[in-house]
C-alpha cells in the first residue's frame, strides 16, 4: 500500500477517479486556504462561545423554574442496580435512537436490513445494540457448545475446533468498520432517501476480539504456496460463502472473532463466531462461521457470481471488487434535521477507507465550489471510522454541505458525476460518491443530488 503524503509524491491509488495531477491540485488547494481556514475556524469557534454565553445571559437563573425548583430526582431515592434483567439499557428519552428498516429493500418473509442511526452517534464506535444488520436467511441464536469450525482443503491436517478451543488461543482486539457493499445503493439513481440513516446506515464500527485466522491455518499446515484462496462458509440457512484472498489473511488482519465491544458477539452479528475481514465489504465477514477451506482458485460462490458484482455501463459485471473505497459523509447537519437559527453550527461526520488510514477530510459549505480541511478527531486508525469536525457560521441563506475524504494512498473520494462517468448509473454496489445536503432558508436539511 502506498502511503506517501507529500503532494508532489502522491501516486495514483487503485480505483482512483482523479489522476495524480488532480490529486496534487486537491492538496495544493487545501494548503493555500489553510491560513484563512485556521483564522476562520478560531473566529467561528469564538462566535459559537459568544452565542452560547448570550443565550445563557438571556435566561437568568432567577427566572428559570428548572433552577429554582428541585426536580423529583433531586429529592427522592432512585432505582437500584440490576434492573432490566441485569443488562443496562439506554434512557427512555433516547427511545428514538434505533435501527430502522427500509420497506421494499431486500425483503423476504422477514426484514433483512436494519440501518444504524449515524446521525445520533458520537465518536467512532457503534453501540452493539445499534449496529446495522444484514441477513440472508434470518439470524439465529446458536448454542456455542455445539458450534464447530472446520479447516480443510489444501492443508496437511484437517482440523475441527470447538468454541472453547478457539477462545483458549492467543487473542487480539482491534477497531474496524464494516460496511455493506450495497451501502448508499439507492443514491445511484435519482432516488434521494431522506436521512443519513438510510443513505449510509449500512455502516458500523466496533472493537472486535478474536484470533488471527493465519494462526489457525498454520496449525493445520495450510499450503500457502498453492492455496492462495479461502472459502469462508456460514452455518445459517443461506449457506453464505465467500472467497477470501490468502494475501489478506497473511497480513494478520483477518480475525476469527467472537467478541464485539467488550462482550460476546450479538446473535444478529454472527454469534458465536464470525469472520472479520478489515476493509472488505460486509458480505465477506461471514457470520456463524463453520468452515474455512483452502483452495488454489476463487470458489465462485453463489453470492459472488449472481450478486455482489458491479454492473458496468457496457452491460458486463465486474466480480471480486470487494474493497470498500475511501468515503465520507456529514452526519450533522444532515437530511431530516433542522437548523433553528442563523449563526454558529458545528459540522461533524465520518470518514473511512478499506485501504488504510484517513489522511484528510475536506468540507465544502458552497456545493463544492471551495473546500477547507476539517479537524480529524483521534484516534485515526487503519480501516476504521474516523470522526471529523468543522466550525461553520450559517448566514441563513440556502447552501449545500459536502465532505470529501482522502486516504493514505492518495485516493480522493469522487463526486457523483465522476463515479457515474466510469461506473454508469445502474449499479448497486460500491457507491462511494460525495454526499450532498441542502440547507434550506427555513433551516430544514434535505438530500439532494449535485450534477
RODREN-193679 format. One record per residue: z, y, x of N, C-alpha, C in turn. Coordinates in steps of 0.2 Angstrom, whole numbers, padded with zeros to 4 digits, always signed. Layout:
% RODREN-193679
ZYXZYXZYX;...
% end
This chain:
% RODREN-193679
+0000-0006+0004+0000+0000+0000+0000+0006+0004;-0004+0011+0003-0004+0017+0007+0001+0022+0004;+0005+0025+0009+0010+0029+0007+0010+0036+0010;+0004+0038+0013+0003+0044+0017+0004+0050+0012;+0008+0055+0013+0009+0060+0009+0006+0067+0011;+0004+0068+0017+0001+0074+0019-0006+0075+0015;-0007+0081+0012-0013+0082+0008-0020+0080+0012;-0020+0082+0018-0026+0081+0022-0027+0074+0024;-0022+0069+0023-0022+0062+0025-0023+0057+0019;-0023+0060+0013-0022+0056+0007-0029+0052+0006;-0028+0045+0005-0033+0041+0004-0034+0040-0003;-0040+0038-0005-0041+0036-0012-0038+0030-0014;-0033+0030-0019-0030+0024-0021-0034+0020-0026;-0033+0013-0026-0037+0009-0030-0036+0012-0038;-0042+0012-0041-0042+0013-0048-0041+0021-0049;-0041+0025-0044-0040+0032-0045-0046+0035-0048;-0045+0040-0053-0051+0043-0056-0053+0050-0053;-0049+0052-0047-0050+0058-0044-0052+0056-0037;-0057+0059-0034-0059+0057-0027-0054+0061-0022;-0055+0059-0016-0050+0061-0011-0050+0069-0010;-0056+0072-0011-0056+0079-0011-0052+0082-0017;-0053+0079-0022-0049+0081-0028-0042+0080-0028;-0040+0075-0025-0033+0074-0023-0030+0079-0019;-0034+0081-0014-0031+0086-0009-0031+0093-0013;-0036+0094-0018-0035+0101-0021-0029+0101-0026;-0027+0095-0029-0021+0095-0033-0015+0097-0029;-0015+0094-0023-0009+0095-0018-0009+0103-0016;-0015+0105-0015-0015+0112-0012-0014+0117-0018;-0016+0115-0024-0014+0120-0030-0007+0120-0031;-0003+0115-0030+0004+0115-0031+0007+0119-0025;+0005+0118-0019+0008+0121-0013+0007+0128-0014;+0001+0131-0016+0000+0138-0017+0005+0141-0022;+0006+0137-0027+0010+0140-0033+0018+0139-0032;+0020+0136-0026+0027+0133-0026+0032+0139-0026;+0030+0145-0022+0035+0150-0021+0036+0153-0028;+0030+0155-0031+0031+0158-0038+0035+0153-0043;+0033+0147-0042+0037+0142-0046+0044+0142-0045;+0046+0142-0039+0053+0142-0037+0057+0149-0040;+0053+0155-0039+0056+0161-0041+0057+0160-0049;+0051+0158-0052+0051+0157-0059+0056+0153-0062;+0058+0147-0058+0062+0142-0061+0069+0145-0061;+0071+0149-0055+0078+0152-0055+0078+0157-0061;+0073+0161-0062+0073+0166-0067+0074+0163-0074;+0071+0157-0075+0071+0154-0081+0078+0151-0082;+0081+0148-0077+0087+0145-0077+0093+0150-0079;+0092+0156-0075+0096+0162-0077+0096+0164-0084;+0090+0164-0086+0089+0166-0093+0092+0161-0098;+0092+0155-0097+0095+0150-0101+0102+0151-0101;+0105+0152-0095+0113+0153-0095+0114+0159-0098;+0111+0164-0098+0112+0170-0101+0112+0170-0109;+0107+0166-0111+0106+0165-0118+0112+0161-0121;+0114+0156-0117+0119+0152-0119+0126+0156-0120;+0127+0160-0115+0133+0164-0115+0132+0169-0121;+0126+0172-0122+0126+0177-0128+0128+0173-0134;+0125+0167-0135+0127+0164-0141+0134+0162-0142;+0137+0161-0136+0144+0159-0137+0148+0166-0138;+0146+0171-0136+0149+0178-0137+0148+0180-0144;+0143+0178-0147+0142+0180-0154+0146+0176-0159;+0149+0170-0157+0153+0166-0161+0160+0166-0158;+0164+0171-0158+0171+0172-0155+0175+0166-0158;+0180+0164-0154+0184+0159-0155+0189+0160-0161;+0190+0167-0162+0195+0168-0168+0192+0168-0175;+0185+0166-0175+0182+0166-0181+0178+0159-0183;+0179+0154-0178+0176+0148-0179+0181+0143-0181;+0180+0140-0187+0185+0136-0190+0186+0129-0186;+0181+0127-0182+0182+0121-0178+0186+0123-0172;+0188+0129-0171+0193+0131-0165+0199+0132-0168;+0200+0135-0174+0206+0137-0177+0210+0131-0180;+0206+0126-0183+0209+0121-0187+0208+0114-0183;+0214+0111-0182+0213+0105-0178+0210+0099-0183;+0205+0096-0180+0202+0091-0184+0207+0085-0185;+0205+0080-0189+0209+0074-0191+0211+0070-0184;+0205+0070-0180+0206+0065-0174+0211+0068-0169;+0213+0075-0170+0217+0078-0165+0225+0077-0168;+0225+0074-0174+0232+0074-0177+0234+0067-0180;+0230+0062-0178+0231+0055-0180+0230+0050-0175;+0232+0044-0176+0231+0038-0172+0224+0036-0173;+0220+0035-0167+0214+0032-0168+0214+0024-0168;+0208+0022-0168+0207+0014-0168+0209+0011-0162;+0211+0005-0162+0212+0001-0156+0206-0002-0153;+0207-0005-0147+0201-0009-0144+0199-0015-0148;+0194-0018-0146+0192-0025-0148+0190-0024-0155;+0188-0019-0158+0185-0018-0164+0177-0021-0164;+0174-0021-0169+0167-0023-0169+0166-0030-0166;+0170-0035-0167+0170-0041-0164+0170-0041-0157;+0173-0036-0154+0174-0036-0147+0168-0034-0142;+0163-0031-0146+0157-0029-0142+0156-0021-0144;+0156-0017-0140+0155-0010-0141+0149-0008-0144;+0149-0003-0149+0143-0001-0152+0143+0007-0152;+0137+0010-0153+0136+0017-0152+0140+0021-0158;+0141+0027-0157+0144+0031-0163+0140+0031-0169;+0143+0032-0175+0139+0032-0181+0135+0038-0182;+0136+0043-0178+0132+0049-0178+0126+0048-0174;+0125+0043-0170+0119+0041-0167+0115+0036-0170;+0116+0035-0176+0113+0029-0180+0106+0030-0180;+0103+0036-0180+0096+0037-0180+0092+0035-0174;+0096+0034-0168+0093+0032-0162+0092+0024-0162;+0086+0022-0163+0085+0015-0164+0078+0013-0162;+0077+0007-0161+0070+0004-0160+0066+0005-0167;+0060+0006-0167+0056+0006-0173+0050+0002-0173;+0048-0001-0178+0042-0005-0178+0036-0001-0181;+0030-0003-0180+0024+0001-0182+0020-0003-0187;+0020-0002-0193+0016-0006-0198+0009-0006-0196;+0007-0013-0197+0000-0014-0195-0002-0015-0188;+0003-0015-0183+0001-0016-0176+0004-0023-0174;-0001-0027-0173+0000-0034-0171+0005-0037-0175;+0005-0037-0182+0009-0040-0186+0007-0047-0188;+0012-0052-0188+0011-0059-0191+0016-0059-0197;+0019-0065-0198+0024-0066-0203+0030-0062-0202;+0031-0060-0196+0037-0056-0194+0035-0050-0189;+0039-0045-0189+0037-0039-0184+0037-0042-0177;+0032-0040-0173+0032-0042-0166+0032-0037-0161;+0033-0030-0163+0033-0025-0159+0039-0020-0161;+0043-0018-0157+0048-0013-0158+0048-0008-0152;+0047-0001-0154+0046+0004-0149+0053+0007-0147;+0054+0008-0141+0060+0012-0138+0060+0019-0140;+0066+0022-0142+0066+0029-0143+0067+0033-0137;+0061+0034-0134+0061+0038-0127+0064+0045-0128;+0062+0048-0134+0064+0055-0135+0072+0056-0135;+0076+0051-0136+0083+0051-0137+0087+0048-0131;+0083+0047-0125+0086+0043-0120+0087+0048-0114;+0092+0047-0110+0094+0051-0104+0093+0047-0098;+0092+0050-0092+0091+0047-0086+0085+0042-0086;+0086+0036-0083+0081+0031-0082+0082+0024-0085;+0088+0023-0086+0090+0016-0089+0090+0016-0096;+0086+0011-0099+0086+0010-0106+0092+0005-0108;+0096+0007-0113+0101+0003-0115+0098-0004-0118;+0101-0009-0117+0099-0016-0119+0097-0016-0126;+0101-0013-0130+0100-0013-0137+0094-0009-0140;+0092-0004-0135+0086+0000-0137+0080-0002-0133;+0080-0007-0129+0074-0009-0125+0069-0012-0130;+0062-0010-0128+0057-0011-0133+0056-0019-0133;+0053-0021-0138+0052-0028-0139+0044-0030-0141;+0042-0035-0138+0035-0038-0140+0036-0045-0140;+0034-0048-0146+0035-0055-0146+0028-0058-0148;+0026-0064-0146+0020-0068-0148+0021-0073-0153;+0027-0075-0153+0029-0081-0158+0036-0080-0160;+0039-0074-0161+0046-0073-0163+0050-0074-0157;+0057-0072-0157+0062-0073-0152+0066-0079-0154;+0069-0082-0149+0074-0087-0151+0081-0086-0146;+0086-0089-0149+0092-0088-0145+0094-0096-0143;+0091-0097-0137+0091-0104-0134+0098-0106-0131;+0099-0112-0131+0105-0115-0128+0104-0115-0121;+0108-0111-0117+0107-0111-0109+0109-0118-0106;+0113-0121-0109+0115-0128-0106+0109-0133-0107;+0104-0132-0111+0099-0136-0112+0092-0134-0109;+0092-0128-0107+0086-0125-0104+0085-0127-0097;+0079-0128-0095+0077-0131-0089+0071-0127-0086;+0070-0126-0080+0065-0123-0076+0062-0128-0072;+0055-0130-0073+0052-0135-0068+0047-0131-0063;+0047-0133-0057+0042-0131-0052+0038-0137-0050;+0031-0136-0051+0027-0142-0049+0020-0139-0047;+0015-0143-0046+0009-0141-0044+0008-0142-0036;+0006-0138-0033+0005-0139-0025+0011-0137-0022;+0016-0142-0023+0022-0142-0019+0024-0149-0016;+0028-0149-0011+0030-0155-0008+0034-0159-0013;+0039-0156-0016+0044-0159-0020+0045-0156-0027;+0042-0158-0032+0043-0155-0039+0050-0155-0040;+0052-0150-0043+0060-0149-0045+0061-0147-0052;+0067-0148-0054+0069-0146-0061+0076-0143-0060;+0077-0136-0062+0083-0133-0061+0086-0132-0068;+0093-0132-0068+0097-0130-0074+0098-0123-0073;+0101-0120-0078+0103-0113-0078+0109-0112-0073;+0113-0117-0073+0119-0117-0068+0116-0118-0061;+0111-0122-0060+0108-0122-0053+0105-0115-0051;+0102-0112-0055+0099-0105-0053+0104-0100-0052;+0109-0100-0056+0114-0095-0056+0119-0096-0050;+0119-0102-0047+0123-0103-0041+0119-0101-0034;+0112-0099-0035+0108-0097-0029+0110-0089-0028;+0109-0087-0021+0110-0080-0020+0106-0076-0024;+0109-0070-0027+0105-0066-0032+0104-0059-0029;+0100-0055-0032+0099-0048-0031+0099-0045-0037;+0100-0038-0037+0099-0034-0043+0095-0028-0041;+0090-0026-0046+0085-0021-0044+0083-0018-0051;+0082-0011-0050+0079-0007-0056+0072-0007-0056;+0069-0009-0062+0062-0009-0063+0060-0007-0070;+0054-0004-0071+0052-0003-0078+0047-0009-0080;+0047-0010-0086+0042-0014-0089+0039-0011-0095;+0032-0011-0095+0028-0008-0099+0023-0013-0102;+0022-0013-0109+0017-0017-0112+0010-0015-0110;+0005-0019-0108-0002-0017-0106-0005-0013-0112;-0003-0014-0118-0006-0010-0124-0002-0004-0125;+0003-0002-0121+0007+0005-0122+0002+0010-0123;+0002+0015-0127-0002+0020-0128-0009+0018-0131;-0010+0012-0133-0016+0010-0136-0019+0014-0141;-0015+0016-0146-0018+0020-0151-0021+0027-0149;-0019+0029-0143-0022+0035-0141-0029+0035-0138;-0031+0029-0138-0038+0028-0135-0043+0031-0140;-0042+0031-0146-0047+0033-0151-0045+0040-0153;-0046+0042-0159-0044+0048-0162-0038+0048-0166;-0034+0043-0165-0028+0042-0169-0022+0046-0165;-0019+0050-0167-0014+0054-0164-0007+0052-0168;-0004+0047-0166+0003+0045-0169+0008+0050-0168;+0013+0051-0172+0017+0057-0172+0022+0058-0166;+0025+0053-0164+0030+0054-0159+0029+0050-0152;+0033+0052-0147+0033+0049-0141+0035+0042-0141;+0039+0040-0146+0042+0033-0148+0036+0029-0149;+0031+0031-0153+0025+0027-0155+0019+0028-0149;+0019+0034-0146+0014+0034-0141+0015+0030-0135;+0022+0030-0133+0023+0027-0126+0030+0023-0126;+0032+0021-0132+0038+0017-0133+0038+0010-0131;+0032+0007-0129+0032+0000-0127+0034+0001-0119;+0039+0004-0117+0041+0005-0111+0049+0005-0110;+0051+0002-0105+0059+0002-0104+0060+0001-0097;+0066+0003-0095+0068+0002-0088+0075-0001-0088;+0077-0006-0084+0083-0009-0083+0085-0011-0076;+0091-0013-0075+0093-0016-0069+0093-0024-0071;+0089-0027-0067+0088-0034-0068+0091-0038-0062;+0095-0044-0064+0098-0048-0059+0095-0055-0059;+0094-0058-0053+0091-0064-0053+0090-0067-0046;+0086-0072-0045+0084-0075-0039+0077-0074-0037;+0076-0071-0031+0069-0070-0029+0065-0077-0030;+0059-0077-0034+0056-0083-0035+0053-0086-0029;+0052-0083-0023+0049-0086-0017+0055-0090-0014;+0061-0089-0015+0066-0093-0013+0066-0100-0016;+0065-0100-0022+0064-0107-0026+0058-0111-0024;+0053-0107-0023+0046-0110-0021+0047-0113-0014;+0051-0110-0010+0052-0113-0003+0056-0119-0004;+0061-0119-0008+0065-0125-0009+0061-0131-0011;+0055-0130-0015+0051-0135-0017+0045-0137-0012;+0045-0133-0007+0040-0134-0002+0033-0132-0005;+0032-0126-0008+0026-0124-0010+0021-0123-0005;+0015-0125-0006+0009-0124-0001+0006-0117-0002;+0009-0112+0002+0007-0105+0001+0000-0104+0004;-0003-0109+0007-0010-0108+0010-0015-0109+0005;-0014-0115+0002-0019-0117-0004-0017-0114-0010;-0011-0114-0011-0008-0112-0018-0007-0104-0018;-0013-0101-0020-0012-0093-0020-0011-0090-0027;-0010-0095-0032-0009-0093-0038-0004-0097-0042;+0000-0094-0046+0005-0097-0050+0004-0097-0057;+0005-0102-0061+0005-0102-0068+0013-0101-0071;+0014-0096-0074+0021-0095-0077+0021-0096-0085;+0025-0101-0087+0024-0103-0094+0031-0102-0097;+0031-0100-0104+0037-0099-0108+0038-0105-0112;+0044-0105-0115+0046-0110-0119+0046-0109-0127;+0044-0103-0128+0043-0101-0135+0037-0104-0138;+0036-0103-0145+0031-0107-0149+0024-0105-0147;+0023-0099-0144+0016-0097-0142+0014-0100-0136;+0019-0103-0132+0017-0106-0125+0014-0101-0121;+0017-0095-0121+0015-0089-0117+0014-0091-0110;+0008-0090-0107+0007-0092-0100+0003-0086-0097;+0004-0085-0090+0001-0080-0086+0000-0082-0079;-0006-0080-0076-0007-0081-0069-0004-0076-0065;+0000-0078-0060+0003-0073-0055+0001-0074-0048;-0002-0069-0045-0005-0070-0038+0001-0071-0033;+0000-0076-0029+0005-0078-0024+0008-0072-0020;+0003-0067-0018+0004-0061-0014+0010-0057-0017;+0010-0057-0024+0016-0053-0027+0022-0057-0026;+0022-0063-0026+0028-0067-0025+0031-0067-0018;+0026-0067-0013+0028-0067-0006+0031-0060-0004;+0030-0055-0008+0034-0049-0007+0041-0049-0008;+0043-0054-0012+0050-0055-0013+0052-0051-0019;+0048-0047-0023+0050-0043-0028+0050-0047-0035;+0046-0052-0036+0046-0056-0042+0053-0060-0042;+0056-0059-0048+0063-0062-0049+0063-0067-0055;+0067-0073-0054+0069-0077-0060+0075-0073-0062;+0075-0070-0067+0080-0065-0070+0084-0068-0075;+0091-0068-0075+0095-0070-0080+0099-0064-0083;+0100-0059-0079+0104-0053-0080+0100-0047-0081;+0103-0043-0086+0100-0036-0088+0105-0031-0089;+0105-0026-0085+0110-0020-0087+0117-0023-0086;+0119-0027-0082+0126-0030-0081+0128-0035-0085;+0124-0038-0089+0126-0043-0094+0120-0048-0094;+0121-0054-0097+0115-0059-0098+0110-0056-0102;+0104-0058-0101+0098-0056-0105+0100-0056-0112;+0097-0052-0116+0097-0052-0124+0092-0058-0126;+0094-0061-0131+0089-0066-0134+0082-0064-0135;+0081-0057-0137+0074-0055-0138+0071-0053-0132;+0075-0053-0126+0072-0051-0120+0071-0057-0115;+0072-0063-0118+0070-0069-0115+0076-0074-0113;+0082-0073-0115+0087-0077-0114+0086-0084-0114;+0088-0088-0109+0092-0087-0104+0089-0085-0097;+0082-0085-0097+0078-0084-0091+0071-0081-0092;+0070-0076-0088+0063-0073-0089+0061-0072-0082;+0054-0070-0081+0051-0068-0075+0051-0061-0075;+0052-0058-0069+0052-0050-0068+0046-0049-0063;+0041-0046-0065+0035-0045-0060+0034-0038-0060;+0038-0034-0055+0038-0027-0055+0031-0024-0054;+0029-0019-0058+0023-0015-0058+0017-0018-0062;+0018-0024-0065+0013-0028-0068+0015-0028-0076;+0009-0028-0080+0010-0027-0087+0015-0032-0090;+0019-0030-0095+0024-0034-0098+0023-0041-0100;+0016-0042-0102+0015-0049-0104+0015-0054-0099;+0015-0052-0092+0016-0057-0087+0023-0058-0085;+0028-0054-0088+0035-0055-0087+0037-0061-0092;+0035-0067-0091+0036-0072-0096+0043-0073-0098;+0045-0073-0104+0051-0074-0107+0052-0082-0108;+0059-0084-0108+0061-0091-0110+0057-0095-0105;+0057-0093-0098+0053-0096-0093+0055-0103-0092;+0050-0108-0093+0052-0115-0092+0048-0119-0086;+0042-0116-0084+0038-0119-0079+0035-0114-0074;+0035-0116-0068+0031-0112-0063+0026-0118-0060;+0020-0117-0060+0015-0122-0057+0011-0118-0052;+0011-0121-0046+0007-0118-0040+0000-0121-0040;-0005-0116-0040-0012-0119-0040-0016-0115-0035;-0023-0117-0035-0027-0114-0030-0032-0109-0033;-0032-0107-0039-0036-0103-0043-0033-0100-0049;-0035-0094-0052-0032-0092-0058-0033-0097-0063;-0028-0097-0068-0027-0103-0073-0031-0101-0079;-0033-0095-0080-0037-0093-0086-0034-0095-0093;-0027-0094-0093-0023-0095-0099-0026-0091-0105;-0024-0093-0111-0027-0090-0117-0026-0083-0118;-0020-0080-0115-0019-0073-0116-0021-0069-0110;-0025-0072-0106-0029-0068-0100-0036-0069-0101;-0038-0073-0106-0046-0073-0107-0047-0070-0114;-0044-0072-0119-0045-0070-0126-0042-0063-0127;-0037-0061-0124-0033-0055-0124-0031-0052-0117;-0029-0046-0117-0026-0043-0111-0032-0042-0106;-0038-0041-0109-0044-0039-0104-0046-0033-0106;-0049-0029-0102-0051-0022-0103-0059-0022-0105;-0060-0019-0111-0067-0019-0114-0070-0012-0111;-0075-0014-0107-0079-0008-0103-0084-0005-0108;-0087+0000-0106-0092+0004-0110-0098-0001-0111;-0100-0005-0106-0106-0009-0106-0105-0015-0110;-0099-0016-0113-0098-0022-0118-0094-0028-0114;-0094-0028-0107-0091-0033-0104-0083-0032-0104;-0080-0038-0103-0072-0037-0102-0070-0038-0095;-0066-0034-0093-0063-0035-0086-0057-0038-0086;-0056-0044-0083-0050-0048-0083-0045-0046-0077;-0039-0048-0078-0034-0048-0072-0033-0041-0070;-0033-0036-0074-0031-0029-0072-0024-0028-0074;-0020-0031-0071-0013-0031-0073-0008-0026-0071;-0010-0022-0065-0006-0017-0063-0006-0011-0068;+0000-0009-0069+0001-0003-0073+0001+0004-0069;-0005+0007-0070-0006+0013-0065-0001+0019-0067;-0001+0023-0062+0003+0029-0062+0002+0033-0069;+0008+0035-0072+0008+0038-0078+0014+0042-0079;+0014+0046-0084+0020+0050-0086+0019+0053-0093;+0025+0055-0095+0025+0058-0102+0031+0063-0103;+0030+0069-0106+0035+0073-0108+0039+0070-0114;+0045+0069-0114+0049+0066-0119+0052+0072-0124;+0054+0078-0120+0056+0083-0124+0054+0090-0121;+0051+0094-0125+0049+0093-0132+0043+0089-0133;+0043+0085-0138+0038+0080-0139+0037+0080-0147;+0032+0076-0149+0030+0076-0156+0035+0074-0161;+0036+0078-0166+0041+0077-0171+0047+0081-0170;+0048+0084-0164+0053+0089-0163+0052+0096-0165;+0057+0100-0165+0056+0107-0167+0060+0112-0162;+0056+0117-0160+0060+0122-0156+0062+0127-0161;+0069+0128-0161+0072+0133-0166+0071+0140-0165;+0070+0142-0158+0069+0149-0157+0065+0150-0150;+0063+0156-0149+0060+0158-0143+0065+0157-0137;+0063+0158-0131+0067+0158-0125+0067+0152-0121;+0073+0151-0117+0073+0145-0113+0073+0138-0116;+0069+0134-0113+0069+0127-0116+0068+0122-0110;+0072+0118-0108+0071+0113-0103+0066+0108-0105;+0061+0107-0101+0056+0101-0102+0058+0095-0098;+0058+0089-0101+0060+0083-0097+0055+0078-0099;+0055+0073-0095+0051+0067-0096+0052+0061-0091;+0047+0057-0091+0047+0051-0087+0041+0050-0084;+0041+0047-0078+0035+0045-0074+0036+0038-0071;+0031+0035-0070+0031+0028-0067+0025+0026-0064;+0025+0021-0059+0019+0018-0056+0020+0011-0054;+0015+0007-0056+0015+0000-0054+0014-0001-0047;+0012+0004-0043+0010+0003-0036+0016+0006-0031;+0021+0008-0034+0026+0011-0029+0030+0016-0032;+0032+0021-0028+0037+0027-0030+0032+0032-0033;+0035+0036-0037+0033+0043-0039+0034+0048-0034;+0028+0051-0032+0029+0056-0027+0030+0063-0029;+0027+0065-0035+0027+0071-0038+0025+0071-0045;+0028+0075-0049+0026+0076-0056+0024+0084-0057;+0018+0086-0060+0017+0092-0061+0017+0093-0069;+0019+0099-0071+0019+0101-0078+0015+0107-0080;+0011+0107-0085+0007+0112-0087+0010+0114-0094;+0010+0121-0095+0013+0124-0102+0007+0128-0105;+0001+0127-0102-0005+0130-0105-0011+0126-0106;-0010+0120-0108-0015+0115-0109-0019+0113-0103;-0016+0113-0097-0019+0110-0091-0023+0115-0087;-0023+0122-0089-0026+0127-0085-0023+0128-0078;-0016+0127-0078-0012+0128-0072-0007+0123-0072;-0004+0121-0066+0001+0116-0065+0006+0119-0060;+0012+0117-0062+0018+0118-0057+0022+0112-0056;+0025+0111-0050+0029+0105-0049+0035+0105-0053;+0037+0099-0055+0043+0098-0059+0049+0096-0054;+0055+0096-0055+0060+0093-0051+0061+0085-0053;+0061+0081-0048+0062+0074-0048+0069+0073-0048;+0072+0070-0053+0079+0068-0053+0081+0061-0050;+0085+0061-0045+0086+0055-0042+0090+0050-0046;+0090+0044-0044+0086+0041-0038+0079+0040-0040;+0075+0040-0035+0067+0039-0036+0066+0032-0032;+0065+0027-0036+0064+0020-0034+0057+0017-0035;+0055+0012-0031+0049+0009-0032+0048+0005-0039;+0043+0007-0042+0041+0003-0048+0047+0003-0053;+0049+0009-0054+0055+0011-0058+0053+0018-0062;+0056+0019-0067+0056+0025-0071+0059+0031-0066;+0056+0037-0066+0058+0042-0063+0059+0048-0068;+0065+0051-0069+0066+0057-0073+0063+0063-0070;+0060+0067-0073+0058+0074-0071+0060+0080-0076;+0061+0085-0073+0064+0091-0077+0060+0097-0075;+0059+0102-0079+0055+0108-0078+0058+0114-0083;+0060+0119-0080+0063+0125-0083+0057+0129-0086;+0058+0131-0093+0052+0134-0096+0055+0139-0101;+0052+0145-0102+0054+0150-0106+0048+0151-0111;+0049+0149-0118+0044+0149-0123+0043+0156-0126;+0037+0159-0126+0036+0166-0129+0035+0166-0136;+0036+0160-0139+0035+0160-0147+0027+0159-0149;+0023+0158-0144+0016+0158-0146+0014+0150-0145;+0008+0148-0149+0006+0141-0148+0004+0139-0141;+0006+0134-0139+0004+0131-0132+0004+0124-0132;+0001+0121-0126+0001+0114-0126+0004+0112-0119;+0009+0107-0120+0013+0105-0114+0010+0098-0112;+0009+0097-0105+0007+0091-0102+0011+0090-0096;+0011+0083-0094+0013+0081-0087+0008+0077-0084;+0008+0077-0077+0003+0074-0073+0007+0071-0067;+0007+0064-0066+0011+0061-0061+0006+0059-0055;+0009+0059-0049+0006+0057-0043+0010+0052-0039;+0008+0046-0038+0012+0041-0034+0011+0041-0027;+0014+0037-0023+0014+0037-0016+0008+0035-0013;+0003+0032-0017-0003+0030-0014-0008+0036-0015;-0006+0042-0018-0011+0047-0019-0014+0047-0026;-0013+0042-0030-0016+0041-0036-0014+0047-0041;-0018+0050-0044-0017+0056-0048-0018+0054-0056;-0013+0054-0060-0014+0052-0067-0020+0056-0070;-0025+0052-0073-0031+0056-0076-0030+0059-0083;-0034+0064-0084-0035+0066-0091-0038+0061-0095;-0038+0062-0102-0041+0058-0106-0049+0058-0105;-0052+0063-0104-0059+0063-0103-0061+0059-0097;-0057+0060-0091-0058+0057-0085-0058+0049-0086;-0053+0047-0090-0052+0040-0091-0058+0037-0096;-0059+0041-0101-0065+0039-0105-0071+0038-0102;-0073+0043-0097-0079+0043-0093-0080+0036-0090;-0075+0033-0088-0075+0027-0084-0074+0021-0089;-0069+0021-0093-0067+0015-0097-0070+0015-0104;-0073+0021-0107-0075+0022-0113-0070+0023-0118;-0071+0022-0125-0065+0024-0129-0064+0018-0134;-0066+0012-0132-0065+0006-0137-0059+0002-0134;-0056+0004-0128-0051+0000-0125-0045-0001-0129;-0040-0005-0127-0034-0006-0129-0028-0006-0124;-0030-0009-0118-0025-0009-0113-0026-0004-0107;-0020-0003-0104-0020+0001-0098-0022+0009-0099;-0020+0012-0104-0021+0019-0105-0016+0023-0102;-0018+0026-0096-0013+0030-0093-0015+0037-0093;-0018+0040-0098-0021+0046-0098-0015+0051-0099;-0016+0058-0097-0011+0063-0098-0010+0064-0106;-0004+0065-0108-0002+0066-0115-0001+0073-0116;-0004+0075-0122-0003+0082-0124+0001+0083-0130;+0006+0088-0130+0010+0090-0135+0009+0097-0137;+0006+0099-0143+0005+0106-0146+0012+0108-0149;+0014+0114-0146+0020+0118-0149+0017+0123-0153;+0018+0123-0160+0015+0127-0164+0020+0134-0165;+0017+0139-0168+0021+0145-0168+0027+0145-0172;+0028+0140-0177+0034+0139-0180+0039+0134-0176;+0037+0132-0170+0041+0128-0166+0040+0121-0167;+0036+0118-0172+0035+0111-0173+0030+0109-0168;+0032+0103-0165+0028+0100-0160+0024+0094-0163;+0018+0093-0161+0014+0088-0163+0009+0085-0158;+0007+0079-0159+0002+0076-0154-0005+0078-0155;-0008+0080-0150-0015+0082-0150-0019+0079-0144;-0025+0078-0145-0030+0076-0140-0034+0082-0137;-0033+0083-0131-0037+0088-0127-0043+0085-0124;-0049+0088-0126-0055+0085-0123-0058+0090-0117;
% end
